[in-house]
Amino acid sequence: MKTSAETVGSAEAETTYTTCSSLDELPNGTVVVGLDPWKTMRIKVSDRWIDPKKPLGTTYDVDTYATARRYGFRAAFLPTVV
């Protein structure tokens, strides 16, 4: 299976993810940016959400879901399967 990646276009960039299930449906490799004042960034790796600024091996699933419910996320990068 070949994969390619692309920056999100204007239509997908307008989608706001505010629920756990909507975040869980995103493919691995997705980068999301929070609509919170801190512009929280998360990357989905092996069905877990990680913070690129924190040590490897730590996950931030609960924090990611809480941020989604309170502020929402927008996808900054979505990998696509070709």
C-alpha positions in Angstrom: 0.0 0.0 0.0 1.4 3.4 -1.0 0.7 6.4 1.0 1.0 10.1 0.3 0.5 13.1 2.4 -0.9 16.5 1.7 -1.6 19.7 3.4 -5.3 20.1 4.1 -7.2 22.1 1.6 -9.7 24.9 2.3 -12.7 22.5 2.6 -11.1 20.2 5.2 -9.5 23.1 7.0 -12.9 24.4 7.8 -13.9 21.2 9.6 -13.8 21.6 13.4 -13.3 18.4 15.4 -15.1 18.6 18.8 -15.8 15.0 19.8 -13.7 12.0 20.7 -15.3 9.9 17.9 -14.5 12.5 15.3 -10.8 12.6 16.4 -10.7 8.7 16.5 -11.8 8.5 12.9 -8.8 10.5 11.7 -6.0 8.4 10.2 -2.6 7.9 11.9 -0.2 10.6 10.9 -2.8 13.4 11.2 -1.6 16.6 12.7 -4.3 18.7 14.4 -4.0 22.2 15.9 -6.3 23.4 18.7 -8.5 26.4 18.5 -7.5 27.2 22.1 -5.4 30.3 23.0 -2.2 28.1 23.1 -2.7 26.6 19.6 -2.2 23.1 21.1 -0.7 20.7 18.5 -1.2 16.9 18.5 -0.1 14.1 16.2 -1.9 10.8 15.9 0.5 7.9 16.1 -0.6 4.2 16.5 -4.1 5.4 17.4 -2.8 7.6 20.2 -2.5 11.3 20.4 1.0 12.7 21.3 2.4 16.1 22.0 5.5 16.7 19.9 6.9 18.9 22.6 6.8 16.2 25.3 9.1 13.1 25.8 8.7 10.1 23.5 6.4 7.5 24.9 4.0 9.8 26.6 0.4 10.0 25.3 -2.1 12.8 25.7 -5.4 11.2 24.7 -7.5 12.5 27.7 -6.0 16.0 27.4 -6.6 16.0 23.6 -10.3 14.9 24.0 -10.8 17.6 26.7 -9.4 20.3 24.5 -11.5 19.1 21.6 -14.7 19.3 23.7 -13.8 22.7 25.1 -12.2 24.5 22.1 -12.1 22.2 19.1 -9.3 21.2 16.7 -8.7 21.7 13.0 -6.6 19.4 10.9 -3.4 20.9 9.7 -2.1 17.8 7.9 -3.9 14.6 6.8 -2.1 11.6 5.3 -4.0 10.0 2.4 -3.8 6.4 1.2 -3.2 6.1 -2.5 
